[in-house]
Amino acid sequence: MAGTALRRGLDAQGCIAREGSLARIPHAFRPVVATARDRLLDVFGARMHSAYLYGAIPRGTARVGRSDLDLLVALRAEPTDADRTDARTLDEALDKEFAQIDGSGTLLDSRGRLLSDLETYDLGWFVACLCTPLLGEDLAEYLPRYRPDTLLARETNGDLGLLLPRWRERIAGAGDSEDARRTLVRFMSRRLVRTGFTLVMPRWGGWTSDLGEMAEAFASYYPARAEQMRVAAVLGYEPTSDAGILRSYVEDLGPWLADEYARVHGVKAPRLQKA
């Protein structure tokens, strides 16, 4: 039993274990993280409550020249346009300076929103389970333990149906740009695989962030859609610029998945749309 829980990302109490740690950062990426840490302090200073790493780098699975640097900054107040500009400038500088990473992305949010009741089972879970503390007080101390249940499934990915119209707009906006289409394929592939996984997560009984494992978990319950999800998992790591893939996501796999998700888990609690 303990071995199964460990393999499926749970602790001895059946809660999702926090993935990633500073100790797991591959040697090649440590200078990137050290520089990012220093620059976050320089850029945000007293405005910043805390900062986190997430993704492949703190999980220890990052590939040199292929993986990006993912950061979350919790500010003491709601992010301003100036804050977002500062974050973009920081990301561009890190990406240009370090060949080890293929891009850098810094998410900004407020401490208040991350700890709000509405976000407890979405952004709160993200911080507590998927983020590795880098700077400041760890917000996970104020959050509950999480189980792979239908509440978590609904509040993390139960909004796919709302996203699809925006995805169609982004695809149209990409036009003939192969780079833009490749970026969308990577992003949408990952989102669809993660949504497919959380659809079956309560039945599968655990957690993983590996796209391949997610696709296989999904395939166990939806064999008719298994190959589509396996392909999406591969494209999440090695994207193509094929416009046909994007069409299939918003015309076939995405709508089916959104409907099935709503049937099984319900729809995510509504949020105010940010400008």
Helices and strands as residue ranges (DSSP letters): H 2-7, G 22-24, G 27-29, H 30-44, G 45-47, E 48-54, H 56-59, E 69-75, H 81-97, E 104-110, H 111-114, H 123-125, I 126-130, E 131-136, G 139-142, H 150-157, H 160-174, H 178-204, H 211-221, G 223-225, H 226-237, H 243-248, I 249-253, H 254-265
